[in-house]
């Protein structure tokens, strides 16, 4: 059992219309083996019975704030930043209101953060759970296309390398509820607060900027339960179709990534930029084909031509370089 002489952890619970899951969520927070926590309850103008449930839990001695928005913010990352600003702890846990976890979740994840100050993000594997609390698998298959072995066991890794190998390709941390963050230097970029288009991948950007020049830790046990249901953000994104919209959001997000790289300048930034450039080209190519299929042929063809131009310029440059090298060698 962890005692109270260890650092305070601020648990931020951003809720919107999750009355069905709130009690289980909150009970698994208040029953943690690590007891030195403050709980910040934030409701984004729910229209269900969430307010009553949260009001009942607000009397718990560990609750430091219980705030009800009168107008829906339309962006969960505004709630994240509000919670971070209110937090008194050295570490942050964004405990999404429809998920839940094991009783030793904090105890297991805080360990690498306490042992090494360079570790700023510690997370665990997550179960897939339906709306009836049935575990339908876990999220390891989400990373198998990048590395089957790496996510089979616990590890610590340089944040820059983690970005280069994994995070530049996709968000390999699929659920915020599975993450403990060191509060120092933690913030939500203005892009996420002001641009609602990025809200489906904002956690990805938060992790990206936070771990540069620091370290990340992973616990292979599935201590977190990531709920997948008809009202979840990920489900709504799939329902929208709109693969073209997802591609567009991804392209916008990659511009934010470039801005972060320009500002923070990790040692391997050129490698990360090159990979980002390749992925961006692929996304633009996919966007062009989707537009053409959607009878927006002129717009699609223009994008396709721009992508092909970039490819041809790169090919011509490589060809000229090979010719110069041959002349130099001979």
PyMOL commands that set and color helices and strands:
alter all, ss='L'
color gray80, all
select helices_A, chain A and resi 19-30+50-57+76-86+105-115+139-142+150-152+159-167+176-178+190-194+196-198+202-211+233-239+243-264+269-293+297-329
alter helices_A, ss='H'
color red, helices_A
select strands_A, chain A and resi 9-15+37-43+63-68+91-94+100-101+119-129+135-138+155-158+179-182+215-227
alter strands_A, ss='S'
color yellow, strands_A
deselect
rebuild
show_as cartoon
